[in-house]
């Protein structure tokens, strides 16, 4: 596929979306669907909601029996939770507890895919889910780089077996890298701008301290998110409190660092998805230290909520935010602390209402859903 063709594919999405789409039967599969509501699952649920609202039939295949998506067909498949596999050997292709969990999901997924009636399948999981969905001949398959573009690079081992009929790239870097190899399009994640809005938060309802500056970090507690480094940054700021929302393998390490460096100024907790808008409205700044994100739902959720963001400066964050965030070299902890202090003292580069307006224009799910609809139609019709 040439670069010119791929570019026209990406740009042509808008033109296709302007005409009425044929109702399609879309299968979306993830091990955690209908059971947990993490980043990838929430994104796929939001996509399903938009597609159903535009007249399409959506089947969600996951390990839970009930879905938050009104109108979706639910298919429940048994799975062994990833927590059971922590500490198990890491070897190709079973490289992590996530892949072990996905492997246990595969037998049931195969049964559902082969007996279902679909026009296109969608996932963001590799290898097992991608392989299972592609095993049904004649069913076009779309892969979303929700969890990264590492499968698409096909650099030996199990990655050499990756393929798809359509690739949704969630950031500009991924699209520039893969548009010549795959039928691809550039579609960011979306945000519900009717839920994530500016306003006064209720810290008491969340159990947060009042009358003090609060820095929020929302991330899985894994090495790449650099949450311990975020704690070190906040510890350089006198009187500033920190709330970490997240869980994961590094929970003990993060809590130890928080208690040691911040004492009573540190709090770690998990919240339900319905509580997240209140969390953003209750904080004074969002600090995110990750240096490489497939997209970062928290970025646009914070933006829509009018919350100032301090995060690592790289091509993807520059594309997502433009001038709407404070971008730093997050490897420089002292410099990051200085930038965070400036935001806490004087606010970010945009006010809350301007941030919300920008998020609504660029990332509202109603617009993102139209672009997905157009690309799915293109893949089905190819």
Secondary structure, 3 states (H helix, E strand, C coil): CCHHHHHHHHHHHHHHHCCCCCCCEEEEECCCCCCCCCHHHHHHHHHHHHHHHCCCEEEEEECCCCCCCCCCEEEECCCCCHHHHCCCCCECCECCHHHHHHHHHHHHHHHHHHHCCCCEEEECCCCHHHHHHHCCCCCEEEEEHHHCCHHHHCCCHHHHHCCCCEEEECCHHHHHHHCCCCCEEECCCCECCCCCCCCCCCHHHHCCCCCCCEEEEECCCCHHHCHHHHHHHHHCCCCCEEEEECCCCCHHHHHHHHHHHCHHHEEEECCCHHHHHHHHHHCCEEEECCCCCCCCHHHHHHHHCCCCEEEECCHHHHHHHCCCCEEECCCCHHHHHHHHHHHHHHCCCCCHHHHHHHHHHHHEHHHHHHHHHHHHHHHHHC
